[in-house]
Amino acid sequence: SLNYDKRIYVLFWLIVTTGARFGEAILMKPNKIMNNEFKIFEAADRHFNIHKTKSANLRKDGNGIRYVPLSPKLINAFKELQAEYNIGDDDWFFEGNFSSRQNKPLPNSKWLREEVIYKICDRHNVERVGFKAFRRFFATQTKMVANSTDKEIQQRLGHKSGTTTDGY
């Protein structure tokens, strides 16, 4: 049986339903939930001064912030985590010691990909995927189910260019 910390499940739920980048999602704090939306203004690579990805191209409303809607169920899951793990308003939801492979207080994408996603994929005999697949899934669902425009999807994903979004 694959049993993980509840926060890992909520992290994946957040990524799949908002299209947030991994580095944006792991910095989720209670004070980033405003009017049923996730306020995204930084990513882990920038927060920890690691400039190796394109994360945090966050210049959507002129001051580097974008807002992504959250479902009431996901908001309730965050409230439950906050109570259960005694998380303060300015504390990270996903801070903790999940693996000996961590070198920061937050889970790293390689560990989650190799130790969680790949194991689930292997268990269900499906092709292994990474976090980008969750963003692609979000973009596809937003387009096909919610009938969103390409521009809306581009803004939700935080892409500067519509060409990047077209690749999804």
C-alpha contacts under 8 A as a table, 3 or more apart, distances in Angstrom:
res1	aa1	res2	aa2	distance
2	L	120	I	7.88
4	Y	8	I	6.54
4	Y	9	Y	7.50
5	D	8	I	5.59
5	D	9	Y	7.29
5	D	98	F	7.88
6	K	9	Y	5.34
6	K	10	V	6.48
6	K	81	L	7.95
7	R	10	V	5.03
7	R	11	L	6.01
7	R	81	L	7.18
7	R	93	F	7.27
7	R	94	F	6.18
8	I	11	L	4.99
8	I	12	F	6.38
8	I	94	F	7.60
9	Y	12	F	5.29
9	Y	13	W	6.18
10	V	13	W	4.85
10	V	14	L	6.03
10	V	74	L	7.72
10	V	77	A	7.15
10	V	78	F	7.64
11	L	14	L	5.12
11	L	15	I	6.32
11	L	25	A	6.88
11	L	26	I	7.18
11	L	94	F	7.50
12	F	15	I	5.08
12	F	16	V	6.04
13	W	16	V	5.27
13	W	17	T	6.02
13	W	74	L	7.62
14	L	17	T	5.45
14	L	18	T	5.89
14	L	19	G	7.85
14	L	20	A	7.37
14	L	25	A	7.00
14	L	74	L	7.41
15	I	18	T	5.48
15	I	19	G	5.32
15	I	20	A	5.11
15	I	21	R	6.83
15	I	22	F	6.96
15	I	25	A	6.55
15	I	134	F	6.73
15	I	135	R	7.24
16	V	19	G	5.75
16	V	20	A	7.71
16	V	134	F	5.21
16	V	135	R	6.57
16	V	137	F	7.15
16	V	138	F	5.86
17	T	70	L	7.68
17	T	138	F	6.24
18	T	68	V	6.20
18	T	69	P	7.04
18	T	70	L	7.12
18	T	138	F	6.84
18	T	156	R	7.59
19	G	134	F	6.95
19	G	135	R	4.66
19	G	136	R	7.83
19	G	138	F	5.39
19	G	139	A	7.11
19	G	156	R	7.07
19	G	157	L	5.74
20	A	24	E	6.09
20	A	25	A	5.91
20	A	135	R	7.04
20	A	157	L	6.58
21	R	24	E	5.17
21	R	25	A	6.16
21	R	43	A	7.97
21	R	55	S	7.05
21	R	131	F	7.66
21	R	132	K	7.92
21	R	135	R	7.37
22	F	25	A	5.14
22	F	26	I	6.27
22	F	109	S	6.99
22	F	131	F	6.83
23	G	26	I	5.69
23	G	27	L	6.93
23	G	43	A	4.72
23	G	44	A	4.58
23	G	45	D	6.48
23	G	55	S	6.96
24	E	27	L	5.65
24	E	28	M	7.19
24	E	40	I	6.75
24	E	41	F	7.99
24	E	42	E	6.21
24	E	43	A	4.20
24	E	44	A	6.26
24	E	55	S	7.68
24	E	56	A	7.37
25	A	28	M	5.45
25	A	43	A	7.70
26	I	44	A	7.25
26	I	92	W	7.50
26	I	93	F	7.57
26	I	94	F	5.86
26	I	106	L	6.92
26	I	107	P	7.58
27	L	42	E	7.79
27	L	43	A	6.76
27	L	44	A	6.55
27	L	92	W	5.91
27	L	93	F	7.58
27	L	94	F	7.39
28	M	32	K	6.52
28	M	92	W	5.70
28	M	93	F	6.00
28	M	94	F	7.37
29	K	32	K	5.36
29	K	33	I	7.47
29	K	89	D	6.48
29	K	90	D	5.90
29	K	91	D	5.66
29	K	92	W	4.71
29	K	93	F	5.70
30	P	33	I	5.72
30	P	78	F	7.73
30	P	82	Q	7.71
30	P	88	G	7.34
30	P	89	D	4.83
30	P	90	D	6.55
30	P	91	D	7.29
30	P	92	W	7.66
30	P	93	F	7.51
31	N	34	M	7.25
31	N	89	D	5.25
31	N	90	D	6.07
32	K	37	E	7.96
32	K	38	F	5.67
32	K	39	K	5.00
32	K	40	I	7.37
33	I	36	N	6.17
33	I	37	E	5.47
33	I	38	F	4.85
33	I	39	K	6.25
34	M	37	E	5.23
34	M	38	F	6.49
34	M	39	K	6.83
36	N	69	P	6.15
36	N	70	L	5.57
36	N	71	S	7.33
36	N	72	P	7.44
36	N	75	I	7.28
37	E	67	Y	5.88
37	E	68	V	5.23
37	E	69	P	4.22
37	E	70	L	5.16
38	F	67	Y	5.53
38	F	68	V	5.08
38	F	69	P	6.23
38	F	70	L	6.50
39	K	65	I	6.87
39	K	66	R	6.09
39	K	67	Y	4.74
39	K	68	V	6.69
40	I	58	L	7.69
40	I	65	I	5.77
40	I	66	R	5.38
40	I	67	Y	6.07
40	I	68	V	7.60
41	F	56	A	7.22
41	F	58	L	6.21
41	F	64	G	5.95
41	F	65	I	4.63
41	F	66	R	6.63
42	E	46	R	6.71
42	E	47	H	6.72
42	E	56	A	5.65
42	E	58	L	7.36
43	A	46	R	5.55
43	A	47	H	6.02
43	A	55	S	6.24
43	A	56	A	5.37
44	A	47	H	4.74
44	A	48	F	5.84
44	A	49	N	7.95
44	A	50	I	7.80
45	D	48	F	5.53
45	D	49	N	5.80
45	D	50	I	4.52
45	D	51	H	5.80
45	D	52	K	7.08
45	D	53	T	7.09
45	D	55	S	7.02
46	R	49	N	4.70
46	R	50	I	5.82
46	R	51	H	6.40
46	R	55	S	7.89
46	R	56	A	7.31
47	H	50	I	7.63
51	H	54	K	7.92
54	K	57	N	6.67
56	A	158	G	7.84
57	N	64	G	7.87
57	N	158	G	6.44
57	N	159	H	6.95
57	N	160	K	7.05
58	L	64	G	4.62
58	L	65	I	5.72
58	L	66	R	6.67
58	L	158	G	6.14
59	R	62	G	5.67
59	R	63	N	6.09
59	R	64	G	3.94
59	R	65	I	6.19
59	R	66	R	7.56
59	R	158	G	7.91
59	R	160	K	7.89
60	K	63	N	7.30
60	K	64	G	6.04
60	K	65	I	6.11
60	K	66	R	5.77
60	K	155	Q	6.86
60	K	158	G	7.08
61	D	64	G	6.48
61	D	65	I	6.15
61	D	66	R	6.67
62	G	65	I	7.57
66	R	155	Q	7.71
66	R	156	R	7.47
66	R	158	G	7.36
67	Y	156	R	7.48
68	V	156	R	6.17
70	L	74	L	6.38
70	L	75	I	6.55
71	S	74	L	5.23
71	S	75	I	6.30
72	P	75	I	5.04
72	P	76	N	6.18
73	K	76	N	5.07
73	K	77	A	6.23
74	L	77	A	4.93
74	L	78	F	6.31
75	I	78	F	5.11
75	I	79	K	6.30
76	N	79	K	4.94
76	N	80	E	6.18
77	A	80	E	5.10
77	A	81	L	6.23
78	F	81	L	5.03
78	F	82	Q	6.07
78	F	93	F	7.92
79	K	82	Q	5.02
79	K	83	A	6.31
80	E	83	A	5.20
80	E	84	E	5.99
81	L	84	E	5.05
81	L	85	Y	5.75
81	L	86	N	7.78
81	L	87	I	7.50
81	L	93	F	7.41
82	Q	85	Y	5.56
82	Q	86	N	5.49
82	Q	87	I	4.61
82	Q	88	G	7.18
82	Q	93	F	7.22
83	A	86	N	5.13
83	A	87	I	6.71
84	E	87	I	7.92
87	I	91	D	5.83
87	I	92	W	7.35
87	I	93	F	6.69
88	G	91	D	5.10
92	W	95	E	5.48
94	F	106	L	6.16
94	F	107	P	7.29
95	E	105	P	5.45
95	E	106	L	4.74
95	E	107	P	7.30
96	G	105	P	5.77
96	G	106	L	6.10
96	G	107	P	7.48
97	N	100	S	7.47
97	N	102	Q	7.43
97	N	105	P	6.74
97	N	106	L	7.50
97	N	107	P	7.62
98	F	102	Q	7.54
98	F	107	P	6.46
99	S	102	Q	5.74
99	S	107	P	7.56
99	S	111	W	7.66
101	R	111	W	6.96
102	Q	105	P	7.21
102	Q	106	L	7.30
102	Q	107	P	6.26
102	Q	108	N	6.43
102	Q	111	W	7.89
104	K	107	P	7.33
104	K	108	N	7.95
107	P	111	W	7.27
107	P	112	L	7.18
108	N	111	W	5.61
108	N	112	L	6.43
109	S	112	L	5.12
109	S	113	R	5.90
110	K	113	R	5.09
110	K	114	E	6.02
111	W	114	E	5.24
111	W	115	E	5.54
111	W	116	V	7.52
112	L	115	E	5.34
112	L	116	V	5.08
112	L	117	I	6.40
113	R	116	V	5.73
113	R	117	I	4.88
113	R	118	Y	5.99
113	R	129	V	7.96
113	R	130	G	6.06
113	R	131	F	7.54
114	E	117	I	6.26
114	E	118	Y	5.26
114	E	119	K	7.15
115	E	118	Y	6.34
115	E	119	K	6.11
116	V	119	K	5.35
116	V	120	I	6.23
117	I	120	I	5.22
117	I	121	C	6.14
117	I	128	R	7.42
117	I	129	V	7.20
117	I	130	G	7.29
118	Y	121	C	4.99
118	Y	122	D	5.97
118	Y	128	R	5.55
118	Y	129	V	7.13
119	K	122	D	5.07
119	K	123	R	5.97
120	I	123	R	5.06
120	I	124	H	6.30
121	C	124	H	5.28
121	C	125	N	5.92
121	C	126	V	5.10
121	C	127	E	6.30
121	C	128	R	5.52
121	C	129	V	7.70
122	D	125	N	4.84
122	D	126	V	6.20
122	D	127	E	7.56
122	D	128	R	7.20
123	R	126	V	7.92
129	V	132	K	7.86
129	V	133	A	6.08
130	G	133	A	5.70
130	G	134	F	7.42
131	F	134	F	5.30
131	F	135	R	6.81
132	K	135	R	5.10
132	K	136	R	6.25
133	A	136	R	4.96
133	A	137	F	6.03
134	F	137	F	4.95
134	F	138	F	6.15
135	R	138	F	5.01
135	R	139	A	6.20
135	R	157	L	7.70
136	R	139	A	5.05
136	R	140	T	6.12
136	R	168	Y	5.31
137	F	140	T	5.15
137	F	141	Q	6.07
138	F	141	Q	5.21
138	F	142	T	5.94
139	A	142	T	5.14
139	A	143	K	6.16
139	A	153	I	6.29
139	A	157	L	7.84
139	A	168	Y	6.86
140	T	143	K	5.18
140	T	144	M	5.96
140	T	168	Y	7.62
141	Q	144	M	5.18
141	Q	145	V	5.26
141	Q	146	A	6.89
142	T	145	V	5.72
142	T	146	A	4.96
142	T	147	N	6.44
142	T	148	S	5.86
142	T	153	I	7.02
143	K	146	A	5.86
143	K	147	N	4.85
143	K	148	S	4.91
143	K	149	T	6.73
143	K	150	D	7.43
143	K	153	I	7.36
144	M	147	N	5.37
144	M	148	S	7.61
148	S	152	E	6.13
148	S	153	I	6.68
149	T	152	E	5.21
149	T	153	I	6.42
150	D	153	I	5.16
150	D	154	Q	6.09
150	D	162	G	7.45
150	D	165	T	7.63
151	K	154	Q	5.00
151	K	155	Q	6.24
151	K	162	G	7.10
152	E	155	Q	5.17
152	E	156	R	6.19
153	I	156	R	5.07
153	I	157	L	6.10
153	I	165	T	7.42
154	Q	157	L	5.29
154	Q	158	G	6.08
154	Q	159	H	5.32
154	Q	160	K	7.57
154	Q	161	S	7.46
154	Q	162	G	6.11
154	Q	165	T	5.66
155	Q	158	G	5.01
155	Q	159	H	6.29
156	R	159	H	7.93
157	L	165	T	7.89
159	H	162	G	6.95
159	H	164	T	6.58
159	H	165	T	6.67
160	K	164	T	7.79
161	S	164	T	5.56
161	S	165	T	7.03
162	G	165	T	5.04
162	G	166	D	6.15
163	T	166	D	4.99
163	T	167	G	6.60
164	T	167	G	5.38
164	T	168	Y	7.32
165	T	168	Y	5.45
